[in-house]
């Protein structure tokens, strides 16, 4: 992959290639496996960034975190549109894949159980002695996650926006292998401004680690800001990936 390839990727995704150039690009995708793999990585990353970061402020925070991981692959940002910024960071990540092997290191990967930790939850004090809260608390703390999920479902039925309950249900669902619903809960918490925001990001990264989706795990980990309590363990996991 080279700079011209990256420009082609951007032009193709932005639908600015003329008909002949588009045909040539698509023919190359069929004939050149390396080119196709690089393009797919670029496209997947740019889509992820576009969906994840809704505004320039969020994207700037992501940039700063990514710079901490690989300063030499970034140049000083110039004024440009938001969409161009998204593609610039997508290109940078793909460069890390192809130049540094950052996302696909050929070595033993860390294991989920080495990093998975759960908070000991205490719901009863905040629920005026609700017996269902006590059941959820006991089941979660005893690692009976299927039961905990059922109890948390009932609690959330009465309080659907409770960020703490959503976090704990997300963790329990990861443990039971219900990743789709787990990430839905954790993304909702991570998109808010509660004290559970960064813990939700960390737990989602752990879920991706459990699934052995190492590339996406790294993308999630770099969202955790240096000010977060979870930052140091996120960096420790990144170094092992």
Beta strands, then each sheet from edge to edge (+ up, - down):
end
